[in-house]
Amino acid sequence: MRYFSKKGIIQKPDAALVVLWLGIWIFLGLFVLYPLVRLIYLVFFADGKLSLAILSKVFGSWYNKKAFVNSMVLASAVGFGGTALGFLFAFSVTRIELPKIVKWFLRAIIVLPFVSPPFTSSIALTMVLGPNGLLLKLLHMPDFNIYGFLGTWIAETLTYFPVAFLTLTAVLEAIDPNLEDAAMSMGSTPWQAFCTVTLPLSIPGLANSFLLLFGSSLADFATPLVMAGHTFPVLTTQAYMQITGMYDMQGGAAISFALLVPALIVYLLQHYWVESRYYVTVSGKAGARSKPKGAGTFAEVVMLAVISLISLFIMFLYSIIFLGSLIKVWGVDNSLTLENYVYVFTVGRKAVKDTVTIALVSTVMGGAVGVVIGYLVNRHELPGRKALEFVSLLNYVLPGTVVGIAYAIAFSSGPIMLTGTMAIIVALCVSRYDATGIRATTATLKQIDTSLEEASLNLGASKLTTFRKVTVPLITPAIITGTQYLFVVSMTAISATIFLVSVRLSLLTVRILECITELLFAQAAAFSVVLILIVAMAMWVIRLLFEALYPNLKWQRGI
């Protein structure tokens, strides 16, 4: 095996490098490409012949057609609503002069959905606006129905707008306030400067944010399953019902394939927006940056009023979750009790144990795989680097329902039987959720000059020693990001894993879903609180472990 270096010289890579390269490709081939090929074959082939009969049969149903339209409408609405909310929060944190404690508080509010199970907003909305809901009783509105488009849109928007916040915060922080000063020095008001300078420069970020939220909503399974109801079907829940209710694996695969196409289109559009960014606002010749000027007093008051109401509503929902976990029977017997937590650690003990075990194993394995892929792609010009990067991100790009069904098809029959084991869920978490670690490692390595590693090699250190003592410490913030994200999503995932659980395994998110379907909202709330606490503690422990290994990280709290 040979490859060309940047200088055009043919080089022979180390044996260890070849083994790593082949090992990664075998892993990705087995747990990314193989399941996808099996799914496509099941959809497009009947009796060994190419056929569109399955797709025609599934989408000949008006109900499935309605689900497709509903999915697109919901994803668009969440994209617009979530992007608008994310922009308001990002603008308030980055461009409006607020006390540091207020900015910290807003960021803390926004972090909550990241460390919460996907059902949290749905459970809270059901407890306050569903049958026997707290607000409905207070407002005397017994006939109000939260289920359907409205409830699903509110729950998904509150769940995913933090993604828009993170995206737009980076964009707004990169805009030089001197540009706004220049506009105002020519007679513009702060509002006019906002409309003619800040907002136009934010458009690529807004478009990127919309696409991210569109894709997230399109792939969401948990929220529609709880909030959509029969009047507002979407593709993810229809695929699930097709398999679990009608025992039609081919039909479920066909419906999931309909999700695959728009998901790939959204990914390509989002990738185009990122790659085509040329709107540079900071250069090496720029002077000192002035303070951001905001958008004018009236606009800022309106923005702060909106984000205050949203923040209070989010706090209210999470307080309802905590309160609900201490209530005997929500809406019927509101006496305080700890029985729900006893239920979690007795009846649900196996779910807690299995979920934490899967998350720990996935985090260790996924963290290592993410660093290796990021390092191979950025530091070695081996053949197929771009293909490796694309394939490693493919499971993350595809909706969880698609990946889960593909795994169920591939590993429930044939030469490799893994369905129902812990190994298949770990493999799914690693192959699907290590994308953040890969992207973070890639971005960090691009910012590190190779001369640092070359200096170590010139001083006689081996490549392994250089990687361990030079490269890894420099990319540790990226590793922390990747491992924390991997643990969080391994704990809270359900859209893919629900197709792979068995009587031998029990997951917290599946237990929460079971409690919701059985109308045991108090127990579901208790499970949610426990899960949030485990995730928050794990994120703190992961950072402490890395700080113990690399003490210089202690001053890098902002990373």
N, C-alpha and C positions, 0 to 999 in steps of 0.2 A: 504494500500500500504506500503510494507516494502522493505528495501534494506540492503545489507551488507556493513559495513564500511571497511576501509583498515585494521582494526584490527580484522575483522571477526565477529564483534558484530552486531547483528540484531538491526537496528534502525528504528524508525518511523519518516518520514520527516514531516516538518511543513506543515500545511494546505495551506499556501500561496505558498510554494514550489510545492505542488501537483497541485495547480491551474495553476501556471506558466507552469509546465511540460505538463499538459494536453492541455493548451491553445496553446502552441507552436506546439504540435503534431497535433492539429486540424487545425491550420493554414497551416502547411506543407502538411498535408493530402489533404486539399482542394485545395491548390494552387501549389503543386508540384506533388504529386502522382496521384491525380484524373485526371488532364489533360493528363498526360502521359499514364495512363491506357486507357482513351478514344481514344487517338491517335492510340495506339497499337491495340485496338479492331477494329477500323475503317479499319486499314490496313490488319489485318489477319482474319477478320470475314465478311462473306457475307451471308445475310439471316439467321443470327444466327448460321452459321456453319463455322468451321475453314476452311480457303481457302487461297491459294497463288495466286489466279487469278489476284488480283489487282497488286501485285508486278510483276507478269509475264507480264501483259499487259503494265505496265509503262516502264519496263526495256526491253521489247521486241523492243522498239524503238531505232534505232541506234543513234539518236540524244541524248537521255538520257544516253545511254552507253558512248557516247563521253563526255557528261557533267561529268560523274563520273570519267573517266580517266583524263580529264582536271583538275578537282578539286584536284585529288591526285598529279598531276604534278605541278600545281601551288602552292599547299601547301608545297611540298618538296622544290621547288625553293625559295619560301619566307623563309622557315626554314633555308636553307643554306645561302642565301644572307643576311637575317636579322641578323643571328647569327654572321656571319663574320663581318658585320658592327658594331654590338653591341660590339663584342670583341675588335675591333680596338679602339672604343671610350672608352670602359672601361679600356683597357690597358693604353691608353694615359693619362687618368685622375688619375689612381691609381699607375702606375709604371714608368711613365716618369716625370722627374722634369720640371714642368711648373709653371709659375706665377699663383698665386691664382685667379687673375682676368680672366685668360684664362680658368682655370678649371671651374670657375663659369659660364663663357660665354658658354662653351660646354654643361654644365648641363642645362642651360637655353634653348639652342637650342633643346635639347632632350626632354624637358618638353612640348614644343609646340604641338606635336601630341596628347598628353594626354588631353589637354584642347580644342581641336579642334573637330568640327563635323567630322564624318567619310568621308564626301565628299571633305574635304579641299584639299587634295593632288590631287584628281581627277579633281576638278574644276581648280586648278592651272595648272596642266599638259594639260588640254584641252585648256586653254587660251593661253598657250605658244607653244604647239605642236599639237594642234588640228586644224581643219579648220580655216583659217585666223589667225593662231597662231603667236604670236610675234616673236618667234625664227625662225619659218619657213619662215617668211617674211625676216628677217635679213640674214638668211643663204641661201635664194633663193631655198628652198626645198618644193615647193607646193604639190608634190605628196607623201610626207612622211605620213604614217598612224600610229598614236600612239595607235589606238584601237586594242584590241586583247590581246594576252598573254603578250607582252612587256609592254604595258601601265599599265595593271593590276598588273603585277609583280613589276614594279617600284613604283607604288602608294602604294601597300600593304607593300612592304619592307620599304619604308619611314615612313609608318604609324606604323608598329609594331616593328621595330628594337629597339626603346627605351625599350621595354619589355626585350629584350636580354641584353641591357646595364645594366638595374637594376639588373638582375639576375647575370650577370658576374662580375659586380662591387663588389657585396658581396663576390663572390668566390675569386676574385683576392686580395681583401683586407684581406682575411683570410689566404693567403699564406705567411708564414714567410720568409722575405727576407734573413734571416740567411741561409736558405737552398740554395739559389742562391750563397751566399758568400762561402758556403762550396764547391759548385761545382767549382767556380772560383779559390778557393785556391788550387784545385787539377789540375789546368792548363786549365780549360775551359774558352773560351771567353764568353762575355755577350750573344752573339747569341746562342752559344752551351748550356749555362745555361738555356736560354729561351726555347730551343727545348727539353732539357732533364729533366728539373725540372718544370718550370712554366707551359708550355703547357700541359704536362701529368697530372699535378695536376688540371688543368682546365677542363679536358675532361668530368667529370661528370656534371659540370656546362654547358659546351657546349651542351652536349646531352639533358640536361633538357631544355635549351634555345631553341634548335631545336624543341623539342616536343611542347613547349608552342607556338612558332610561327606557327608550322604546324597546331595546333588546332585553332589558331586565324584566319589564312588564310582560313581554311576549313569552319569556321563559318561566314566569312565575306560576307555580302550581299550588302552593299552600293557600295563598289569599283567596283566589277564586273558588277553591274547594270549600272554603268556609263561608265566603261572603256572596258569591255570585248567584247561587241557587239555580233552580231549573229554568227560570225565565231568562237568564243571561249566561248561556253556555259559552265556554271558550275552548280552544283546541287542547290545552294541556289537561284539563279535567276530562274532556271527552276521550282522549287517548287512554287515560287511567281507567275510566268507566268501561271502555271497550274491552280492556284486558281483564280487569278484576270483576266486572259485572256480567259481561257477555262471553268471557273466556275466548275472546277473538284476538289472538296475538297478531295475526296478519293485519286486521283492521286497525289495531292500535299502532302498529308500525307505520301503516299508511298515513294515519292522522299525524303521527310524530314527524313523518317526512315532510308534511306540509309546513311544519314549524322550521324545519331545517333550512329551507330555501330563503325565507325572509331573514332568518338569523344570519346567514352567510352574507346576504346583501348588506345588512346593517353593519356587519363587521368590516366589509370592504369599504363602505362609505366612511365609516369612522376612521379606518386606517388611512384613507385618502385625505381626510381633513387634517389628520396629524402630520402626515408626511409632506403635505403641500403648504405648511405654515411658513410664510416668508415675511410676516408683519413684525419686523424687528423694531423694538422701541428702546432697547438699551444697547449701547455700543461702547467700545473702549474709549471713545472720545467724549463721552457724556460728562457733564459737570455733576455737582452735588445734587442729589434728588431733594426736591422740596417736599413739604407735607401734602398729603392728598387733600383736595378741596371739597370733596363731597358732591352733592347734587343740588344744593340749595336748601334753605331751612324747611320750607313747606314739604318738599319731596322727601327729605330725611325724616321729618315727623311722621309722614304717612308710612314710610318704609319701617320705621321703628315700631309704629303702632301695629302693623301687620305681623312682624316677626315676634312681637310681644304676645299677641293673641295666639299665634301658632305655638310658641314655646310654652305658654300656659296650658294649651290644649294637650300638648305632648306630655307635660308633667302630670296633668290630670289623668290621662290615660294610663300612665305607668303607676301612678298612685292607686288607681282603681285595680290594676293587676295585683299590687301588693296587698291592698285591702281585701280583694276578693279571695286571696290565698288564705286569709284568716277568718273567712266567713263559712258557716256550716253549709248552707245551700243558698246560693245567690238568688235574691228576689223572693225567697220563700221563708227561710230561717236565717236571719242576719246576725245571729249571736256569734260572738268571737270564739274561735277554737284553734288548736294546733293540730287537729286530727288530719288535716290535709297534708301537712308535712310528715306526719307519721306514715301516712299512706305512701308518700313519695319514697321514703327510706325503708319501707317494708315491701309493699306490693311492687313499687317501682325501683327497688334496689338494683335488680339485674339490669334495667335500662340505664341507670346511672353508671354502673360499673362497665357495661359493654360500650357505651358511648364514649366515656373517658378513655378507655383502653384503645378504641379505634382512633380517637383523636390524637392520643400520644404517639402511637405507632405511625400514623399518617404524617404527623408533624416532623418526626425524626427522619423518616424516609423521604418525604416530600421536600424537606429543607435541603437534604443532601442532593437529591436529584435536581432541584432547581438551581443550586450553586454550580453543579457539574455542567448542566446544559448551558447556563449563562456563560460560564468560563470557556467551554469548548467553542461556543458560537462566536465569542468576542476576542479570544486570545489565540486561536489556532485556525489557520485557513485550510481546514479539511474539506474534502468534497461534500456537497450537500448541506452546507451550513444553513442556508436559507430554508431549505426543505425541513431540516431538523427543527428550526425555530417555529415554522408554521405548524408542523404536526404536533409539536409540544403544546401549542396553544389551542389546537383544534377542539379538544373536549371542553375547554373553557368557553369557547365561542358558541358552541352548540347548546341549545336549551337542555336543562337537566333531564326533562322528560325524555328527550331523544336519546341521550346518553344512557339513561336507566333502562329504557326499553331495548336498546342495542345490546347492553350487557346481559339482560335477561335472555335475549335470543341467542347470543353467542356462547354463553357459559352455562346454559341449562341443558344443553345437548351437544353432541359432537365430541371431538377429541379432548376438550378441556371442560371439566365439570366443576364449577366453583360456586354456583348459585346456592345461597343459604349459608355460606361460610364467611368468617370475618375477613379472610384474605381478599375476597372480591370487593368488599366495601373499602378496604384499605387501598387496593389498587385503583378503585374509582376515585377516591379522594385525592390520591397522589397525582394521578394522570389528569384530573380535572381542575384541582384547586392549587397546584403549584405554579400556575401561570403568573400569579402576582410576584412570587419569589423570582421566577425567571426574568420577568420584565424589570423588577427592581435591581437584580444583579446585573442585567444587561446595561441599564441606564447608568449605574454606578461605575461599572468597568469602563464605559465610554468616557467618563470624566477623569479617569486615572491614567496618567502617562505611563506607557510601557517601560520608560527608562528606569522607573523605580524597581521593577522586577529584573530588568537587565543588569542593573547595578549589583543586585544580590547575586545573580548568576556569575557575574564577572569576579566577584569576591570569593567564588568557590562553592557557594551553596548549591545544593541539588535543586532540581525543579520542584520536587515534593516539599523540600524545606522552604523554598521561596514561596510556594503557594500557601503553605501553612503559616509562615511567619510574616509574610509581606502582604500577599493578596487578600487572604481571609480577614485580617484585622481591618484592612481598608474598606472592605465591602460588608463589614459587620452590621452597620445600620440597615442595609438592604436585606441581610439574612434575618434580622429581627423582624422587619416588616413582613417578609415572606412566611416565617414560621408562625408569627402571631395570627396572620390572616388564615393560614392553613388550619390552625387549631380551631379558630372561631367557626369557620365554615364546616369543618368536619363535625363539630358539635351541633351545628344548627341546620345542616343540610337535610332535605327530605325529598325534593323533586326527583332526584335520581335514585337515592337509596331506598325509597319506599317499594321499588320494584324488586329489590334484592334481599329484603329481610325474610327471616324464616322463624319457625318456632324456637330455633336454637339461639337466635339473636333478638335483642330488644333494644330499640333506640329511643332516646328521650323525645325526639320530635314525633316519632310514630305514636308514642304513648300519649303525647299531648293531643294529637289528632284523634286518637281513640276516645279520649276524655271529652273532646268537643262534640264528636258525633253521638256520644251517649249523654250529652247535656250535663256533664260533670265539670262545670266551668270553674268551680273552686279548686278542684284537683288540678285542672289544666293550668290555672294561675300559679299554683304552688310549684308545679313542674317548671314553669317558665321562670319563676323567681330563682329557683335552685340553679337552673341552667345559666341564667345571666350572672349569678354570683361565681359559678365555676369558671366561666369564660373570663370574667373580669380579673379574678385571682390568677388564672393561668397566664394572661397577658402580662401581669405584673411580675410573676415568677420568671417568665421567659426573659424579660428585660434584666432582671436581677442576675440571672445565670450568665448572661452575656457580659454584664458589667463586671462580674466576678472573674470571668475569663480574660476580659480586656478592660482593665481599670480606667484606661483613657477615655472610655465611653461616658464616664460620669459627667463630663462637662458638655456632652453632646445631647442633652435632653430634648433639644428642639428638633432632632432628626426624626 
